[in-house]
Amino acid sequence: MLSDREFVQQSLELNLFFLRIAKEHSIFLEAGFTQRDYLLMQQAENLKNIFSELLVETIRLSNGIVDPAVLNSGEITTDLTLAAERETEYYTSIPIDSNITRMEMSLQGSTPGPEFSTLTRQVSYLNDRAIRAANEIASFKAYILQNVLMCRLFTTNYPLLIDHILREAHFYLRMLYRLQRREETNIIEEAVSQEAFWNRIMAEHAKFIRGLLDPTEVKLFDTANNFGTRFDELTAETNAIMSDLKLLRKVTDDSLKAAEDIRDFKKQGTEGLINCSIRSIIFPLLGDHVIREANHYIRLLKQFQRTKQTNES
């Protein structure tokens, strides 16, 4: 069973990451609808506001509590986030509160001796509301995907992208439910599960980037395509681990190298989007969004490596 400290820290760290992800999913969905579906735009805007409010509360609870490694990982914000938000708000006219980003950038990591037990009730209540919000956006995404596949709805978002962000919502929910039950995790099982999930996510990121680039961007197209293939292979290797856990160290090492490489590719691409030097139909905030997801995965992989080394020594 998780201690009060573990429950509070893990809950706040999870919510800092995924509430922003969910908020931005709402923005991308809203931007993808046509004027015909203004009611869906409104629903996406409402969800964005719900996740923004929950994120602000999480930030206020997190100061001096969360692991500095999380704040320094680049998974909460990057040095491109503010510019990416500004440019995306300009292109879409969707209001994006960058004060939230500035609040995140000023967060301080945990210090010795904070009293975690006093926060458990507040954090549990926050998790309950995050569960309700995540269920709401998951239902919204499922509705959109079903109607797109039945040709009842048009959006500029790929059906696979909608399915992709729906899986992320379900993943977030599983993690929240586990925390609310105070469940401890088996590090080996957790590594296999997370690597299978995130390698597939990274493969799809590469394919979305490939598909959203202008046809003249041949070199970037080929690079993105190669990353898609590389992560498809890693996903297959991770699934094979289920029957041979001795392969886990190698797959983790390979996944880390690939994740660092695609993170660097995404960062260069996002800088190009902000500087208007890349031809594409990619919102700069989407570029920054996928950088942060890669950074989150990189931190997890390094954590798995350290844990396995400790267990083996």
N, C-alpha and C positions, 0 to 999 in steps of 0.2 A: 504493500500500500504506500502511495506517495506521502511524504511528509508535507507539512504545511508549506515549507520553503519550496520544495519541489513542485507542489501543486500551483502555488502562486507564480513562481518564475516561469514554469513551462506554459501555463495558461496565458500569461501576459505576452510572452515571446511569440507564441502561436498566433495570438490575436493581433499583435503589432504587424505581423507579416500578412496574414490572410485577410484581415479587414480591409487593408489597403488594396490588396489584390481584388477582393470582391467589389470594392468601391469603383475600381477602374474597369472591371468587367461591365458594371452598369453603364459607365461612360461609353465603352466601345459598343455595347448593344444599342444604346440610345442613338449614337452617331450613325449606326448602320440602317436604321429604319427610313422609309420614305414618308412623305407628308401624309399619305393615306393612313398610316398607322400612328397618328399623333397620340392616340390613347396609350399605345405601347411605349412611345417616347416618354410620356408622362409617368408611366409606371417605372420605367428604368430610372428616370430622374428622382422619383421618390425613394427607390432602393439606394441610389447613390447617397442621398441625404441621410438615410438610416445608417448606412455603413460609415459615413463621415462622423456622425454623432457618436457611434460606438467607438470609433477609432480615437476621437478626441478624449473620451473617457479612459480608454486604455492607456493613452500617452500619459495622462495625469496620474494614473495609478502606477505607471512603470518607472517613473523617475527615481533613480537610486536603488532600483529593485532588480532589473533585468541584467543578464550576463553581459559584460562589456564586449565579449566576443561577438554577440549578436549585433550590437550597435555598430561594431567596426567591420562587419562582414560585407556591407553594401547591399543587404537584403531589405533593409527598411527604407533607405533612400540612397541615392548615388549623387555624385557631383553634377549629374545631368538632369536630375529630377525637376528642379525648379524651371529650367529652360524648356524641358519637354512639356511640362504642364502649361507654361505660358503659350507655347506655340500651338498646342492642341486646343486650348481654349480659343485662341485666335481663329483657327481653322473651322471649329465646330460651333462656336458661340455657346457651348455648354459650360456653365459656371464651374470652375475648379478652384477650391479654396486652398491656395498655396500657404496660408498661415498654418495649416495642419502640417505641411511638410517642414516648415520652419520650426514648429514645436518638436517634431521628431528629431530634427538636426541638433536641437539643444539638449536632448536627453542625456542624462548621466548614468553610467553603469552602477551596478550594485556596490555597496560599501559594507564593511564589517558591521554586524550587529543589528540590522533592521529587524523589527518585530513583525514577522510574517503572519503570525496567527491572527493579528487584528485585521488582516486584509482578506482572509479566506472567504468570509461571507460576501464581501463586495465583489471579489473575483468570481465566485460561484454564480452570483446574480448576473454579472457581466457575461459569463459563459452561457447562461440560460438565454439571455437576449440575443447573443451571437448565434446560438442554435436556431432560434426562431427566424432570425434574419437570413441565415444561410439556407434554411429550409424554404423560405419564401423565394429567394433568388434561384434556388435549384428548381423549384416548380415553374418559375417564370422561364428559365432556360429550356426546360423540358417542353413546355408549351410552344415556345418559339421553334425549337428543333422539329417537333412533330408537325407543325403547320408548314414549315419550310419544306420538309420532305414530302408533304402531301400537296405541294404547290398552291397552298392557300395564303402564303405570306412570302413577301420578298424582303431580303435584307442583303446588304453588301458584305456581311460576314459569311464566310464559308460554313456550310453545315458541319464540317469536321471541327472548325473552330468553336462552334456552339457546343458540340459534343465534348470537346476538349475542356472548355471552361465549366461545363456541367460536371465532368469527372472531378475537377478541382474542388467544386463545391461539396460533392459527396465525400471527398478525401478530408476536407476541412471538418465536415460534420463528424466523421468517424473519429478524428483526433479529439474533437471537443467532447464527444460522448465518453471516450476513454478517460479523459481528464476528469470529467464530472464523477466517474466511478472510482477515481483515484488509483487507476490501474498502473502498475509498473510494467515496463516492457522488457522482453528478452532482446538483448542487443543484436544477436545474430538474426533472429526473425525480423526485427525491425529494419536492419540493414538490407536484407533481401527484399522486403516489402517496399521500402522507400526507393531503393535503386530501380526496382522494376517499374514503379510508378514514374519516377522522375526521368529515367532514360527515355521512356515513351513520350513524356512531355517535351523533352529536349528535341527529340526527333521531329515532333510535330511543329515545334517552333521553327525549325530549319525549313520545313516544307511550307509553312505559312509565309515566311520571309521570301522564299523562292517564288511563290505564287503572287506576291504583292509587289515585287520589283518590276520596273519597266522592262520590256523585252530587250531594250538596248543595253541593259546592265548585265552583259553576258558573263563577265568574270565573277561578279557577286552571285549571280544565279548558280553558276557551277560550284562555287564554294558552299553555298547554302545546300545545294543538292547533295554534295559529298558529306556534309554534316548529317543530313537526314539519313543517308545510308549507314554512316558510322554509328549513329545512335540506334537505328533499327537493329544492327548487329549486336550492340551492347544489350538492348532489350531482350533479344533472343538468348544471349548468354546469361543474363540475370535470371530469366525464367528457367534455364537449365540448372541453375544453382540449387533449385528445390530438391533435385535428386543427387547432388554432389556438392556439399557445403565446402569441400576443400578448395573449390574454385573461387570462393568468395573473395579472398585477398586479391587475386589477380584482377577479377572483374571490378572490384572497388578501385584499385589503382588505375585501371584503364578508364573507368568512368570519370575519375577525378581529372585525369589529363584531358579527356574529351570535353568535360564540362568547363574547364579553364579555357580551353581553346575556343569553344563556342561563345563563352562569355566575352572574350576579347573581340571576337568577330561582331557580336551584337553591339559592343561598346563603340567600335569604330563605325558601325553602320548608323547607330543613333546619333553620333557626332555629325555624320554626314547628312542625316535628316534635318538636324537643327541648323546646320550651316548651309543647307540647300545645295549640297554637292552630290546628292544621290537622287536619281529619278525613281519614284515609287509612288504607291498609294498607301504608304504606312504612316500612321500617326506617330509623331515623335514619342508620345507617352507610351504607345505600345512597344516601341523600341526599348525605352527605359524599364518598362514593366517586365520584359523578358530577360533583361540584364539582372534585375533583382531576383527573379526566380532561379537563374543560374547561380547567383551568389549564395542563395539559400541552400541550394543543392550542394554546392562546393563546401559550405560549412558543415553540412551533415556528413559528407563523405570524409572530411578530415577528422570529424568526431568519431566516426566508425573506425577509421584507421588507428587512432590513438587508443580506443577501447580494446581493439583486437590485439594491439601490441602489448598493452598492459596485461591482458588475460594470458598471453603466451609467455610472458617473462616470469 
